[in-house]
Amino acid sequence: MKKLIYLDNAATTRVNPKVLEAMTPYFCELYGNRSSVYSFSDSAKDAVDQARETIARSIGAKTNEIYFTGGGSEGDNWAIKATAEAYRSKGNHIITTKIEHHAVLHTCQYLEQHGFEVTYLDVDEEGFVRLEDLKAAIRPTTILISIMFANNEIGTIEPIKEIGAIAKEHGILFHTDSVQAYCHIPIDVDECHIDMLNTSAHKIFGPKGVGFLYIRTGVKIRSFIHGGAQERKRRAGTENVPGIAGFGKAVELAMETLDERIAYETRLRDHLIDRVLAEIPYSRLNGPRENRLPNNTNFCFQFIEGESMLILLDDVGICGSSGSACTSGSLDPSHVLLAIGLPHEIAHGSLRLTLSEETTMEDIDFVVDNLKRIVQRLRDMSPLYADFISKQEKK
Ligand SMILES: *Cc1c(COP(=O)(O)O)cnc(C)c1O
């Protein structure tokens, strides 16, 4: 079997074998319901408590501010819809951006159908929110600012500390989708004045279907899933004990190696970017060079389609993506690439390659060598490219 080079870590990651090991006992042996009275359930309780402690520490929160969820999308829905409901008497205006994940964008669109007003902020050509735009959008009726910590397509790390300070100064709640940033860069909820923050385990070598929402003490949002009294009556449903135990382990492992991982991935990322831009003509980097997620690269190649590149990369065992998992399958170019000002025809030729600590320098070189060949092959078949070249030659 040919070697798999998996460069779609922003879509999902594998489960680290050590994480699986931490989960395994809670399936067949220690399967007790955490809410039961008998001592057999104590290990399930301990596992959840321990994961909650590890996780609270990882963002500078208190343990009673961490609520386990069924993943990143649930956290986005909960934070935004529950804020809208709980703070309705104060106002009906929400501020977000044009480059959020669909879990945020579609939730906001849903609320617009229910009497809320939403401002979708523009971003600059590298994907950064402009603070003066944010300030100008604030109204007396604004109840929530929801801006992602880092973008899942182009890796832009937003000025979260400054955004948090603006929200705090105006007495507005601040939610940040941190699915891509969590365990990839340091996060401190107090330093950034974050009121709500959600994450997902399967983006950091944990299992799918589990995440958490951080809710700062004093934020009055209620339960989103009604039922039992789990998660201090704020999130009903029997706890996903194996998933939570695995999430805790994934966070423990990730936080132990955070600094080295950032340095390592940044080195690979910059090598990949430098080689592509130097060796493939008519290519561009989407997103910034600085303040970019250490594991993210995103390119556009003129005259070709992202989808055809993906198929040819797949032939040599390389997994990448074009836009996000949510937009592939549709013919629409990514809303993020359009928001940074790319014309449709260029946005179609995008390729996102997201690395992990398991990626090697040899992998990167193999990918660039193949990419050069693939881009050339596709351009050789492209009438647009032929046309472009003949015009160049006439000049
Ligand atoms: C993956 C992702 C989500 C969704 O998380 P799930 O656990 O898959 O529901 C939300 N926001 C961002 C930025 C993501 O990258």
The ligand as an ORCA input file, in Angstrom:
! r2SCAN-3c Opt
* xyz 0 1
  C     -14.623     21.583     12.811
  C     -15.108     22.918     13.222
  C     -16.352     23.075     13.856
  C     -17.296     21.929     14.051
  O     -16.864     20.987     15.009
  P     -17.552     19.549     15.069
  O     -16.982     18.911     16.287
  O     -17.171     18.845     13.821
  O     -19.025     19.782     15.197
  C     -16.726     24.331     14.256
  N     -15.926     25.398     14.053
  C     -14.731     25.295     13.460
  C     -13.876     26.510     13.294
  C     -14.276     24.059     13.019
  O     -13.103     23.966     12.405
*
